[in-house]
């Protein structure tokens, strides 16, 4: 595995191509998402596991940090102005926040029709249904599926205002480290990005590793990126006093 992980790993798990996963990651834990293949994409969304009505808010995350994408130093805000998680390392340097996930119609139009009855576990999955399956395990459904972060994927806006998917942004062993500042329900899908320009259905595998890293120190890069982040960390820490 690339990068440094401590000896006290809590757990780790590989997600095959097209898989989905959900679980609670506690405050003070770092979760590493590692790309096992070139072109990996991990669509993720986040909820306060103790009160799931509080969840990742894309608009507040971007405007508070004056950015349209996420990378090292940025945080993911909830709709209550608290910090769900912080990006403490990011070897790819760009994680899409704008494009959401694929759905069944998009996948069928782009790659053809597939089914479990015909293709078994190789059937064509899509990001929306994958996330909904995981949400259903926690008593949630369609109304709870909102914005996602597409880790490893890079999308730029061209001069005409169109969204352009950038091929080759993810290499093998690229990784993103997320340090969780709240007890958080994490829901992920490894389906392809909806703008992936590849002609074939080919999601990629990733590996998850979690370890205890402790909460953000006072001199933390993410905390001190901007004044809004300092306020966000204060709002979060008040919750856990």
LUMGU-698430 format. One record per atom (N, C-alpha, C): residue number from 0; residue in one letter; atom name; x, y, z. Coordinates in steps of 0.001 Angstrom, whole numbers, plus 500000, padded with zeros to 6 digits. Atoms other than C-alpha are relative to their C-alpha. Layout:
BEGIN
NODE    k  r   a       X       Y       Z
NODE  NUM  a  CA       X       Y       Z
...
END
This chain:
BEGIN
NODE    k  r   a       X       Y       Z
NODE    0  x   N  500834  498808  500000
NODE    0  x  CA  500000  500000  500000
NODE    0  x   C  500868  501240  500000
NODE    1  x   N  499269  498762  500035
NODE    1  x  CA  501268  503459  499121
NODE    1  x   C  499641  500851  501202
NODE    2  x   N  500262  499096  498895
NODE    2  x  CA  501553  506144  501787
NODE    2  x   C  500246  499322  501335
NODE    3  x   N  499707  500489  498662
NODE    3  x  CA  501932  505736  505520
NODE    3  x   C  498717  499725  500760
NODE    4  x   N  501090  500332  499092
NODE    4  x  CA  499429  503926  507681
NODE    4  x   C  500610  499443  501279
NODE    5  x   N  499436  500475  498731
NODE    5  x  CA  499996  503135  511373
NODE    5  x   C  499798  498504  500174
NODE    6  x   N  500129  501423  499709
NODE    6  x  CA  500294  499690  512859
NODE    6  x   C  498633  499664  500591
NODE    7  x   N  501261  500269  499307
NODE    7  x  CA  496998  500073  514749
NODE    7  x   C  498792  500181  499085
NODE    8  x   N  501138  499964  500926
NODE    8  x  CA  494654  499596  511790
NODE    8  x   C  498781  499374  500670
NODE    9  x   N  501239  500509  499413
NODE    9  x  CA  491058  499151  512957
NODE    9  x   C  499374  498926  499122
NODE   10  x   N  500555  500957  500952
NODE   10  x  CA  489812  497384  509842
NODE   10  x   C  500363  500418  498590
NODE   11  x   N  499807  499696  501418
NODE   11  x  CA  490257  497177  506104
NODE   11  x   C  499159  499049  499172
NODE   12  x   N  500891  500768  500858
NODE   12  x  CA  488181  495934  503213
NODE   12  x   C  500205  500431  498552
NODE   13  x   N  499931  499693  501428
NODE   13  x  CA  488487  495707  499431
NODE   13  x   C  498600  499990  499407
NODE   14  x   N  501274  499919  500715
NODE   14  x  CA  485551  496752  497264
NODE   14  x   C  500267  499719  498537
NODE   15  x   N  499782  500339  501396
NODE   15  x  CA  485456  495072  493884
NODE   15  x   C  499306  501018  499097
NODE   16  x   N  500571  499050  500962
NODE   16  x  CA  484476  496944  490745
NODE   16  x   C  498479  499917  499994
NODE   17  x   N  501455  499930  499983
NODE   17  x  CA  480876  498099  490875
NODE   17  x   C  499364  499722  501349
NODE   18  x   N  500545  500324  498679
NODE   18  x  CA  480503  497315  494592
NODE   18  x   C  499510  501263  500705
NODE   19  x   N  500433  498902  499146
NODE   19  x  CA  478829  499472  497226
NODE   19  x   C  500179  499585  501445
NODE   20  x   N  499689  500268  498589
NODE   20  x  CA  479408  499798  500970
NODE   20  x   C  499478  501144  500843
NODE   21  x   N  500338  498957  499035
NODE   21  x  CA  478224  501689  504029
NODE   21  x   C  500429  499541  501380
NODE   22  x   N  499617  500307  498633
NODE   22  x  CA  479310  501900  507633
NODE   22  x   C  500224  501260  500796
NODE   23  x   N  499767  498866  499108
NODE   23  x  CA  479799  504147  510635
NODE   23  x   C  501494  500135  500256
NODE   24  x   N  498607  499678  499698
NODE   24  x  CA  483198  505812  510975
NODE   24  x   C  499985  501033  501124
NODE   25  x   N  500086  499173  498802
NODE   25  x  CA  483757  507370  514398
NODE   25  x   C  500918  501223  499931
NODE   26  x   N  499187  498804  499854
NODE   26  x  CA  485121  510803  515227
NODE   26  x   C  501417  499616  500427
NODE   27  x   N  498611  500297  499680
NODE   27  x  CA  488930  510748  515329
NODE   27  x   C  500561  498795  499256
NODE   28  x   N  499551  501117  500842
NODE   28  x  CA  489201  507937  512757
NODE   28  x   C  500300  500515  498604
NODE   29  x   N  499679  499688  501398
NODE   29  x  CA  490899  508276  509375
NODE   29  x   C  499661  498800  499124
NODE   30  x   N  500338  501024  500990
NODE   30  x  CA  489561  506324  506401
NODE   30  x   C  500763  500299  498731
NODE   31  x   N  499278  499853  501266
NODE   31  x  CA  491876  505834  503439
NODE   31  x   C  499243  499262  498895
NODE   32  x   N  500565  500602  501208
NODE   32  x  CA  490320  505184  500011
NODE   32  x   C  501126  499894  499001
NODE   33  x   N  498848  500271  500854
NODE   33  x  CA  492957  503593  497793
NODE   33  x   C  499543  499447  498658
NODE   34  x   N  500350  500475  501344
NODE   34  x  CA  492601  503166  494022
NODE   34  x   C  500862  498792  499645
NODE   35  x   N  499273  501203  500411
NODE   35  x  CA  493538  499638  492944
NODE   35  x   C  500187  499913  498490
NODE   36  x   N  499908  500003  501453
NODE   36  x  CA  493123  500441  489247
NODE   36  x   C  500000  501440  499478
NODE   37  x   N  500059  498704  500671
NODE   37  x  CA  493640  503358  486890
NODE   37  x   C  498542  500328  499681
NODE   38  x   N  501350  499576  500346
NODE   38  x  CA  490429  505361  486471
NODE   38  x   C  498938  499705  501028
NODE   39  x   N  500980  500284  498949
NODE   39  x  CA  488803  504492  489789
NODE   39  x   C  499138  501226  500292
NODE   40  x   N  500902  498949  499536
NODE   40  x  CA  485825  506515  490988
NODE   40  x   C  499243  499463  501206
NODE   41  x   N  500767  500366  498818
NODE   41  x  CA  484229  506422  494438
NODE   41  x   C  499037  501134  500301
NODE   42  x   N  501028  499022  499678
NODE   42  x  CA  480946  508274  494885
NODE   42  x   C  499585  499792  501454
NODE   43  x   N  500246  500128  498568
NODE   43  x  CA  480348  509024  498560
NODE   43  x   C  499097  501112  500498
NODE   44  x   N  500773  498987  499291
NODE   44  x  CA  477871  510807  500767
NODE   44  x   C  500044  499663  501481
NODE   45  x   N  499732  500098  498565
NODE   45  x  CA  477845  511362  504524
NODE   45  x   C  498802  500498  500814
NODE   46  x   N  501087  499635  499095
NODE   46  x  CA  475324  511573  507386
NODE   46  x   C  500512  499967  501441
NODE   47  x   N  499816  500124  498567
NODE   47  x  CA  475486  512298  511097
NODE   47  x   C  499310  498702  500432
NODE   48  x   N  500602  501317  499753
NODE   48  x  CA  474955  508695  512214
NODE   48  x   C  499042  500029  501182
NODE   49  x   N  500875  499915  498841
NODE   49  x  CA  473240  509807  515429
NODE   49  x   C  498718  500778  499696
NODE   50  x   N  501176  499250  500445
NODE   50  x  CA  470796  512108  513600
NODE   50  x   C  500115  500161  498485
NODE   51  x   N  499762  500015  501454
NODE   51  x  CA  470708  511248  509858
NODE   51  x   C  499343  501141  499220
NODE   52  x   N  500528  498827  500683
NODE   52  x  CA  468630  514326  509033
NODE   52  x   C  501108  501021  499731
NODE   53  x   N  498829  499166  500259
NODE   53  x  CA  471992  516119  509286
NODE   53  x   C  500908  499248  499045
NODE   54  x   N  499286  500709  501058
NODE   54  x  CA  473949  515282  506150
NODE   54  x   C  500915  500927  499210
NODE   55  x   N  499073  499238  500847
NODE   55  x  CA  476593  516384  503648
NODE   55  x   C  499242  501032  499178
NODE   56  x   N  500589  498905  500765
NODE   56  x  CA  475780  519745  502068
NODE   56  x   C  501035  500510  499010
NODE   57  x   N  499042  499619  501029
NODE   57  x  CA  477552  520347  498772
NODE   57  x   C  500140  501510  499879
NODE   58  x   N  499964  498551  500205
NODE   58  x  CA  476603  524022  498430
NODE   58  x   C  500794  500702  501099
NODE   59  x   N  499276  499368  498900
NODE   59  x  CA  477849  525015  501887
NODE   59  x   C  501475  499617  499985
NODE   60  x   N  498609  500452  500068
NODE   60  x  CA  481004  522931  501450
NODE   60  x   C  500798  500833  499008
NODE   61  x   N  499270  499280  501047
NODE   61  x  CA  481953  524757  498261
NODE   61  x   C  500084  501493  500293
NODE   62  x   N  499972  498537  499821
NODE   62  x  CA  480961  528325  499118
NODE   62  x   C  500816  500396  501221
NODE   63  x   N  499230  499664  498809
NODE   63  x  CA  482544  528240  502578
NODE   63  x   C  501498  499998  499728
NODE   64  x   N  498572  500147  500273
NODE   64  x  CA  485903  527249  501087
NODE   64  x   C  500413  500580  498647
NODE   65  x   N  499732  499297  501260
NODE   65  x  CA  485632  529214  497812
NODE   65  x   C  500657  499077  498970
NODE   66  x   N  499464  500981  500933
NODE   66  x  CA  486161  526186  495598
NODE   66  x   C  498857  499295  499289
NODE   67  x   N  500982  500815  500711
NODE   67  x  CA  484350  523999  493061
NODE   67  x   C  500374  498522  500030
NODE   68  x   N  499578  501394  499847
NODE   68  x  CA  486280  520800  493835
NODE   68  x   C  500694  499870  501347
NODE   69  x   N  499399  500241  498701
NODE   69  x  CA  487830  519194  496905
NODE   69  x   C  501351  499316  499857
NODE   70  x   N  498698  500650  499949
NODE   70  x  CA  491403  518221  497710
NODE   70  x   C  500562  500185  501411
NODE   71  x   N  499373  499916  498686
NODE   71  x  CA  493857  518182  500638
NODE   71  x   C  499809  501393  500609
NODE   72  x   N  500247  498747  499312
NODE   72  x  CA  492995  520863  503186
NODE   72  x   C  498540  500377  500073
NODE   73  x   N  501429  499718  499989
NODE   73  x  CA  489286  520967  502384
NODE   73  x   C  499267  499078  500972
NODE   74  x   N  500864  500812  499137
NODE   74  x  CA  486469  519640  504564
NODE   74  x   C  498646  499836  499334
NODE   75  x   N  501380  500200  500440
NODE   75  x  CA  482961  518315  503950
NODE   75  x   C  499072  500461  501117
NODE   76  x   N  500914  499423  499028
NODE   76  x  CA  480283  520348  505733
NODE   76  x   C  498657  499273  499998
NODE   77  x   N  501392  500418  499911
NODE   77  x  CA  476920  519178  507007
NODE   77  x   C  499105  501215  499801
NODE   78  x   N  500942  498895  500146
NODE   78  x  CA  473784  521259  506559
NODE   78  x   C  499727  500710  501314
NODE   79  x   N  500084  499310  498718
NODE   79  x  CA  474146  522279  510224
NODE   79  x   C  501260  500805  500285
NODE   80  x   N  498796  499203  499834
NODE   80  x  CA  477456  524044  509667
NODE   80  x   C  501104  499304  500765
NODE   81  x   N  498960  500771  499320
NODE   81  x  CA  479522  521252  511204
NODE   81  x   C  500834  499229  498981
NODE   82  x   N  499064  500696  500878
NODE   82  x  CA  482483  519381  509720
NODE   82  x   C  499835  498493  500179
NODE   83  x   N  500137  501452  499961
NODE   83  x  CA  481732  515757  508899
NODE   83  x   C  501357  499320  499896
NODE   84  x   N  498682  500592  500189
NODE   84  x  CA  485200  514908  507620
NODE   84  x   C  500925  501002  499323
NODE   85  x   N  498969  499148  500568
NODE   85  x  CA  488461  516514  506505
NODE   85  x   C  500878  499178  499066
NODE   86  x   N  499089  500673  500924
NODE   86  x  CA  490697  515624  503551
NODE   86  x   C  501428  500344  500424
NODE   87  x   N  498666  499741  499462
NODE   87  x  CA  494124  515276  505155
NODE   87  x   C  501108  499614  499024
NODE   88  x   N  499046  500344  501065
NODE   88  x  CA  495888  513678  502165
NODE   88  x   C  499212  499718  498732
NODE   89  x   N  500668  500222  501287
NODE   89  x  CA  495048  513472  498463
NODE   89  x   C  501050  500003  498901
NODE   90  x   N  498931  500075  501005
NODE   90  x  CA  497537  512229  495877
NODE   90  x   C  499522  500373  498599
NODE   91  x   N  500525  499656  501321
NODE   91  x  CA  495221  512889  492909
NODE   91  x   C  499779  501482  499804
NODE   92  x   N  500083  498552  500042
NODE   92  x  CA  494608  516533  493765
NODE   92  x   C  498688  500590  499538
NODE   93  x   N  501271  499463  500498
NODE   93  x  CA  491013  516834  492502
NODE   93  x   C  498915  498957  500201
NODE   94  x   N  501145  500891  499785
NODE   94  x  CA  487706  515293  493601
NODE   94  x   C  498731  500755  499627
NODE   95  x   N  501174  499330  500562
NODE   95  x  CA  484532  516187  491699
NODE   95  x   C  498870  500103  501016
NODE   96  x   N  501131  499779  499095
NODE   96  x  CA  481628  517676  493644
NODE   96  x   C  498710  500331  499260
NODE   97  x   N  501099  499399  500748
NODE   97  x  CA  479293  518758  490840
NODE   97  x   C  499088  499017  499280
NODE   98  x   N  500678  500811  501021
NODE   98  x  CA  478197  515785  488762
NODE   98  x   C  499097  498909  500519
NODE   99  x   N  500888  501042  499502
NODE   99  x  CA  476379  513388  491061
NODE   99  x   C  500402  498612  499538
NODE  100  x   N  499727  501399  500327
NODE  100  x  CA  476072  509723  490133
NODE  100  x   C  499197  499564  498779
NODE  101  x   N  500728  500579  501125
NODE  101  x  CA  474933  507579  487226
NODE  101  x   C  498687  499402  500480
NODE  102  x   N  501248  500697  499689
NODE  102  x  CA  471425  506111  487082
NODE  102  x   C  499782  498882  498977
NODE  103  x   N  500225  501169  500849
NODE  103  x  CA  469920  503070  485382
NODE  103  x   C  499838  500380  498532
NODE  104  x   N  500210  499581  501380
NODE  104  x  CA  468827  504955  482255
NODE  104  x   C  501290  500407  499327
NODE  105  x   N  498720  499577  500571
NODE  105  x  CA  472236  506543  481724
NODE  105  x   C  500875  498801  499672
NODE  106  x   N  499152  501181  500216
NODE  106  x  CA  474037  503213  482112
NODE  106  x   C  499478  499174  498831
NODE  107  x   N  500567  500777  501110
NODE  107  x  CA  471633  501430  479735
NODE  107  x   C  500256  500681  498662
NODE  108  x   N  499784  499273  501250
NODE  108  x  CA  471939  504151  477087
NODE  108  x   C  501461  500002  499584
NODE  109  x   N  498571  499873  500296
NODE  109  x  CA  475705  504300  477359
NODE  109  x   C  500677  498663  499754
NODE  110  x   N  499270  501268  500050
NODE  110  x  CA  476734  500671  477846
NODE  110  x   C  499157  498819  499532
NODE  111  x   N  500871  501097  500390
NODE  111  x  CA  473705  498579  476895
NODE  111  x   C  499213  499470  501181
NODE  112  x   N  500886  500561  498977
NODE  112  x  CA  471112  496574  478800
NODE  112  x   C  500629  498750  500601
NODE  113  x   N  499468  501156  499289
NODE  113  x  CA  472214  494082  481429
NODE  113  x   C  499074  499695  501164
NODE  114  x   N  500840  500369  498860
NODE  114  x  CA  470503  492183  484252
NODE  114  x   C  500700  498935  500821
NODE  115  x   N  499436  501030  499146
NODE  115  x  CA  471373  489989  487198
NODE  115  x   C  499598  498614  499513
NODE  116  x   N  500467  501294  500475
NODE  116  x  CA  469260  487181  485757
NODE  116  x   C  500851  499478  498843
NODE  117  x   N  499203  500382  501160
NODE  117  x  CA  471374  487195  482610
NODE  117  x   C  501488  499943  500307
NODE  118  x   N  498556  499837  499849
NODE  118  x  CA  474827  488309  483764
NODE  118  x   C  500508  499748  501412
NODE  119  x   N  499635  500247  498608
NODE  119  x  CA  474804  487462  487481
NODE  119  x   C  500761  501199  500568
NODE  120  x   N  499334  498893  499330
NODE  120  x  CA  477304  489551  489472
NODE  120  x   C  500725  500949  499047
NODE  121  x   N  499371  499117  500984
NODE  121  x  CA  478740  491029  486275
NODE  121  x   C  499003  500977  499373
NODE  122  x   N  500996  499118  500616
NODE  122  x  CA  475497  492902  485521
NODE  122  x   C  500388  501467  500213
NODE  123  x   N  499625  498589  499985
NODE  123  x  CA  475749  496645  484903
NODE  123  x   C  499293  500726  501149
NODE  124  x   N  500537  499278  498853
NODE  124  x  CA  475278  498577  488122
NODE  124  x   C  500081  501504  499747
NODE  125  x   N  499939  498547  500101
NODE  125  x  CA  474679  502295  488531
NODE  125  x   C  500097  500608  501389
NODE  126  x   N  499725  499374  498717
NODE  126  x  CA  475566  504758  491255
NODE  126  x   C  498764  500268  500833
NODE  127  x   N  501215  499663  499257
NODE  127  x  CA  472048  505818  492202
NODE  127  x   C  499430  498775  500707
NODE  128  x   N  500565  501198  499385
NODE  128  x  CA  470699  502313  492799
NODE  128  x   C  500942  499404  501048
NODE  129  x   N  499023  500529  499043
NODE  129  x  CA  473915  501270  494550
NODE  129  x   C  499925  500743  501327
NODE  130  x   N  500105  499223  498769
NODE  130  x  CA  473665  504113  497051
NODE  130  x   C  498659  499762  500699
NODE  131  x   N  501305  500251  499401
NODE  131  x  CA  469950  503474  497573
NODE  131  x   C  499952  498653  500720
NODE  132  x   N  499934  501300  499322
NODE  132  x  CA  470636  499832  498423
NODE  132  x   C  500630  500163  501379
NODE  133  x   N  499329  499801  498717
NODE  133  x  CA  473037  500954  501137
NODE  133  x   C  499166  500855  500939
NODE  134  x   N  500850  499167  499150
NODE  134  x  CA  470715  503678  502416
NODE  134  x   C  498855  499188  500609
NODE  135  x   N  501085  500835  499507
NODE  135  x  CA  467953  501091  502728
NODE  135  x   C  500390  499172  501214
NODE  136  x   N  499524  500762  498843
NODE  136  x  CA  470087  499173  505216
NODE  136  x   C  499914  500809  501288
NODE  137  x   N  500010  499113  498834
NODE  137  x  CA  469867  502197  507524
NODE  137  x   C  498669  500733  500131
NODE  138  x   N  501331  499448  499866
NODE  138  x  CA  466159  502923  507156
NODE  138  x   C  499761  501261  499200
NODE  139  x   N  500151  498805  500825
NODE  139  x  CA  466583  505629  504518
NODE  139  x   C  499673  499594  498574
NODE  140  x   N  500403  500295  501365
NODE  140  x  CA  465523  505936  500896
NODE  140  x   C  500276  501138  499047
NODE  141  x   N  499762  499065  501100
NODE  141  x  CA  465217  508088  497807
NODE  141  x   C  500086  501443  500467
NODE  142  x   N  500004  498604  499571
NODE  142  x  CA  464458  511338  499616
NODE  142  x   C  501268  500370  500758
NODE  143  x   N  498766  499747  499260
NODE  143  x  CA  467726  510957  501556
NODE  143  x   C  501227  500066  499103
NODE  144  x   N  498862  500008  500914
NODE  144  x  CA  469930  510686  498472
NODE  144  x   C  500129  501379  499367
NODE  145  x   N  499781  498651  500520
NODE  145  x  CA  471323  514119  497693
NODE  145  x   C  501367  500056  499327
NODE  146  x   N  498704  499791  500666
NODE  146  x  CA  474784  515353  496713
NODE  146  x   C  501013  498940  500408
NODE  147  x   N  498895  500914  499722
NODE  147  x  CA  477881  513174  496512
NODE  147  x   C  501323  500696  499685
NODE  148  x   N  498642  499676  500445
NODE  148  x  CA  481630  513627  496283
NODE  148  x   C  500478  498829  499164
NODE  149  x   N  499443  501049  500848
NODE  149  x  CA  483203  511694  493404
NODE  149  x   C  501519  500007  500160
NODE  150  x   N  498574  500050  499718
NODE  150  x  CA  486617  510854  494802
NODE  150  x   C  500756  499395  498819
NODE  151  x   N  499070  500356  501074
NODE  151  x  CA  489445  510479  492250
NODE  151  x   C  499623  500587  498640
NODE  152  x   N  500435  499531  501323
NODE  152  x  CA  487417  512015  489391
NODE  152  x   C  500183  501509  499863
NODE  153  x   N  499750  498584  500305
NODE  153  x  CA  488307  515342  487779
NODE  153  x   C  499089  500450  498872
NODE  154  x   N  500896  499413  500995
NODE  154  x  CA  485750  517439  485905
NODE  154  x   C  500244  501502  499978
NODE  155  x   N  499766  498562  500133
NODE  155  x  CA  486473  520927  484575
NODE  155  x   C  498899  500619  499146
NODE  156  x   N  500988  499254  500779
NODE  156  x  CA  484196  523581  483115
NODE  156  x   C  500718  500686  498845
NODE  157  x   N  499347  499382  501144
NODE  157  x  CA  485104  524643  479569
NODE  157  x   C  499463  501417  499765
NODE  158  x   N  500340  498597  500241
NODE  158  x  CA  484737  528129  478073
NODE  158  x   C  498529  500202  499656
NODE  159  x   N  501420  499897  500340
NODE  159  x  CA  481191  527385  476897
NODE  159  x   C  499091  499637  501172
NODE  160  x   N  500782  500382  498834
NODE  160  x  CA  480098  526274  480363
NODE  160  x   C  499727  498519  500107
NODE  161  x   N  500199  501437  499962
NODE  161  x  CA  480153  522559  479576
NODE  161  x   C  500934  499316  500981
NODE  162  x   N  499189  500780  499067
NODE  162  x  CA  481485  519940  481996
NODE  162  x   C  500814  498975  499231
NODE  163  x   N  499091  500879  500724
NODE  163  x  CA  484520  518034  480710
NODE  163  x   C  500678  499034  500962
NODE  164  x   N  499349  501034  499195
NODE  164  x  CA  485629  514734  482261
NODE  164  x   C  501454  499870  499557
NODE  165  x   N  498575  500068  500302
NODE  165  x  CA  489427  514545  482479
NODE  165  x   C  500478  498561  500192
NODE  166  x   N  499501  501367  499920
NODE  166  x  CA  490776  511099  481651
NODE  166  x   C  501377  499956  500650
NODE  167  x   N  498658  500223  499474
NODE  167  x  CA  493797  509724  483472
NODE  167  x   C  500306  500726  501293
NODE  168  x   N  499715  499281  498750
NODE  168  x  CA  493360  511672  486705
NODE  168  x   C  500385  499045  501124
NODE  169  x   N  499731  500960  498937
NODE  169  x  CA  493586  508506  488811
NODE  169  x   C  500995  498947  499563
NODE  170  x   N  499005  501046  500239
NODE  170  x  CA  496615  506238  488938
NODE  170  x   C  499826  498882  501028
NODE  171  x   N  499984  501072  499015
NODE  171  x  CA  497049  502903  490675
NODE  171  x   C  500724  500498  501253
NODE  172  x   N  499475  499634  498687
NODE  172  x  CA  497722  503482  494401
NODE  172  x   C  499833  501476  500349
NODE  173  x   N  500445  498699  499519
NODE  173  x  CA  496383  507026  494426
NODE  173  x   C  499077  499782  501196
NODE  174  x   N  500861  500161  498834
NODE  174  x  CA  494597  507605  497712
NODE  174  x   C  499535  501350  500524
NODE  175  x   N  500557  498859  499284
NODE  175  x  CA  492466  510031  499670
NODE  175  x   C  499815  499576  501446
NODE  176  x   N  500189  500257  498580
NODE  176  x  CA  492585  510169  503478
NODE  176  x   C  498932  500946  500543
NODE  177  x   N  501080  499232  499388
NODE  177  x  CA  489414  511316  505235
NODE  177  x   C  500057  499807  501511
NODE  178  x   N  500046  500054  498528
NODE  178  x  CA  489672  512155  508924
NODE  178  x   C  498618  500465  500447
NODE  179  x   N  501385  499695  499636
NODE  179  x  CA  486225  512108  510508
NODE  179  x   C  499954  500798  501293
NODE  180  x   N  500138  499088  498870
NODE  180  x  CA  485308  514940  512851
NODE  180  x   C  498682  499773  500738
NODE  181  x   N  501259  500386  499377
NODE  181  x  CA  481845  513512  513639
NODE  181  x   C  499840  498496  499872
NODE  182  x   N  500390  501390  500198
NODE  182  x  CA  480429  510032  514143
NODE  182  x   C  499130  499982  498744
NODE  183  x   N  500575  499795  501335
NODE  183  x  CA  479467  509600  510493
NODE  183  x   C  499637  498689  499332
NODE  184  x   N  500385  501088  500894
NODE  184  x  CA  477513  507162  508374
NODE  184  x   C  500541  500331  498619
NODE  185  x   N  499371  499821  501314
NODE  185  x  CA  479524  506804  505160
NODE  185  x   C  499347  499020  499028
NODE  186  x   N  500654  500830  501012
NODE  186  x  CA  477807  505490  502018
NODE  186  x   C  500749  500205  498681
NODE  187  x   N  499176  499864  501201
NODE  187  x  CA  479865  504730  498896
NODE  187  x   C  499580  499008  498914
NODE  188  x   N  500162  500856  501179
NODE  188  x  CA  479601  503268  495395
NODE  188  x   C  501261  500110  499162
NODE  189  x   N  498821  499972  500876
NODE  189  x  CA  482461  502295  493076
NODE  189  x   C  499618  499987  498519
NODE  190  x   N  500404  499931  501409
NODE  190  x  CA  480429  502677  489880
NODE  190  x   C  500735  501129  499280
NODE  191  x   N  499323  498982  500786
NODE  191  x  CA  481887  504733  487047
NODE  191  x   C  499341  501375  500152
NODE  192  x   N  500498  498629  499989
NODE  192  x  CA  481548  508507  487047
NODE  192  x   C  498997  500168  498860
NODE  193  x   N  500998  499860  501069
NODE  193  x  CA  478470  509588  485036
NODE  193  x   C  500536  500610  498712
NODE  194  x   N  499411  499418  501208
NODE  194  x  CA  480691  511536  482605
NODE  194  x   C  501216  499223  499501
NODE  195  x   N  498862  500815  500452
NODE  195  x  CA  483329  508804  482260
NODE  195  x   C  499908  499794  498493
NODE  196  x   N  500035  500020  501469
NODE  196  x  CA  484269  508951  478578
NODE  196  x   C  500371  498649  499404
NODE  197  x   N  499680  501323  500519
NODE  197  x  CA  485290  505294  478290
NODE  197  x   C  498798  499352  499337
NODE  198  x   N  501133  500569  500724
NODE  198  x  CA  483139  503366  475789
NODE  198  x   C  499425  498738  500630
NODE  199  x   N  500423  501272  499419
NODE  199  x  CA  482868  500225  477939
NODE  199  x   C  499627  500158  501466
NODE  200  x   N  500333  500065  498580
NODE  200  x  CA  481239  499482  481272
NODE  200  x   C  501177  499360  500725
NODE  201  x   N  498808  500527  499341
NODE  201  x  CA  484284  499114  483496
NODE  201  x   C  500284  500751  501304
NODE  202  x   N  499672  499426  498687
NODE  202  x  CA  484092  500215  487140
NODE  202  x   C  501275  499373  500543
NODE  203  x   N  498709  500452  499477
NODE  203  x  CA  487295  499833  489131
NODE  203  x   C  499934  499728  501500
NODE  204  x   N  499963  500404  498599
NODE  204  x  CA  488166  498305  492484
NODE  204  x   C  500784  500998  500844
NODE  205  x   N  499292  499158  499046
NODE  205  x  CA  489305  500201  495581
NODE  205  x   C  500177  499226  501303
NODE  206  x   N  499749  500618  498699
NODE  206  x  CA  490551  499372  499073
NODE  206  x   C  499777  501044  501082
NODE  207  x   N  500256  499116  498869
NODE  207  x  CA  489408  500909  502375
NODE  207  x   C  500814  499552  501198
NODE  208  x   N  499257  500278  498771
NODE  208  x  CA  491581  501144  505492
NODE  208  x   C  499664  501079  501024
NODE  209  x   N  500345  499044  498947
NODE  209  x  CA  490600  502771  508796
NODE  209  x   C  500937  499832  501186
NODE  210  x   N  499175  500038  498796
NODE  210  x  CA  492738  503706  511788
NODE  210  x   C  499678  501203  500889
NODE  211  x   N  500197  498913  499056
NODE  211  x  CA  492529  505860  514896
NODE  211  x   C  501098  501032  499798
NODE  212  x   N  499038  498924  500225
NODE  212  x  CA  494178  509191  514195
NODE  212  x   C  499812  501149  500974
NODE  213  x   N  500279  498915  499080
NODE  213  x  CA  492591  511447  516822
NODE  213  x   C  499363  501182  499294
NODE  214  x   N  500630  498827  500593
NODE  214  x  CA  490700  514701  516278
NODE  214  x   C  501030  501001  499509
NODE  215  x   N  499109  499006  500604
NODE  215  x  CA  492157  517705  514463
NODE  215  x   C  500723  500820  501063
NODE  216  x   N  499280  499130  499072
NODE  216  x  CA  494921  519532  516347
NODE  216  x   C  499744  501474  499680
NODE  217  x   N  500250  498573  500176
NODE  217  x  CA  494869  523323  516734
NODE  217  x   C  500714  500564  498779
NODE  218  x   N  499244  499498  501153
NODE  218  x  CA  497484  523822  513995
NODE  218  x   C  499680  499242  498715
NODE  219  x   N  500368  500855  501125
NODE  219  x  CA  495649  521562  511543
NODE  219  x   C  499766  500798  498721
NODE  220  x   N  500160  499335  501292
NODE  220  x  CA  495734  522500  507839
NODE  220  x   C  498537  500205  499662
NODE  221  x   N  501415  499900  500362
NODE  221  x  CA  492028  521791  507310
NODE  221  x   C  499275  501004  500892
NODE  222  x   N  500621  499066  499064
NODE  222  x  CA  490966  523706  510420
NODE  222  x   C  500322  501448  499626
NODE  223  x   N  499527  498635  500213
NODE  223  x  CA  493000  526772  509430
NODE  223  x   C  500040  500424  498540
NODE  224  x   N  500034  499627  501412
NODE  224  x  CA  492363  526793  505682
NODE  224  x   C  499344  501362  499810
NODE  225  x   N  500712  498725  500095
NODE  225  x  CA  489938  529699  506156
NODE  225  x   C  499243  500214  501310
NODE  226  x   N  500705  499696  498762
NODE  226  x  CA  487991  531431  508911
NODE  226  x   C  498722  499177  500134
NODE  227  x   N  501231  500791  499937
NODE  227  x  CA  484810  529561  507982
NODE  227  x   C  500285  498603  500525
NODE  228  x   N  499654  501323  499486
NODE  228  x  CA  486564  526245  508634
NODE  228  x   C  500254  500036  501502
NODE  229  x   N  499801  499878  498553
NODE  229  x  CA  487644  527455  512065
NODE  229  x   C  498668  500018  500731
NODE  230  x   N  501330  499984  499392
NODE  230  x  CA  484009  528217  512857
NODE  230  x   C  499333  498634  499907
NODE  231  x   N  500584  501326  500166
NODE  231  x  CA  482939  524852  511443
NODE  231  x   C  500542  498996  501004
NODE  232  x   N  499407  500896  499003
NODE  232  x  CA  485383  522990  513686
NODE  232  x   C  499490  500331  501396
NODE  233  x   N  500535  499608  498687
NODE  233  x  CA  484206  525003  516704
NODE  233  x   C  498581  499455  500172
NODE  234  x   N  501367  500506  499926
NODE  234  x  CA  480567  524129  515926
NODE  234  x   C  499972  498496  500213
NODE  235  x   N  499937  501466  499871
NODE  235  x  CA  481536  520462  515658
NODE  235  x   C  500462  499597  501382
NODE  236  x   N  499432  500380  498703
NODE  236  x  CA  483595  520330  518828
NODE  236  x   C  499048  500302  501143
NODE  237  x   N  501022  499723  498987
NODE  237  x  CA  480792  521938  520855
NODE  237  x   C  499056  498813  500159
NODE  238  x   N  500910  501145  499986
NODE  238  x  CA  478647  518934  519921
NODE  238  x   C  500539  498861  500853
NODE  239  x   N  499392  501146  499317
NODE  239  x  CA  481126  516540  521546
NODE  239  x   C  500610  500350  501349
NODE  240  x   N  499500  499648  498659
NODE  240  x  CA  481945  518435  524742
NODE  240  x   C  499219  499258  501077
END
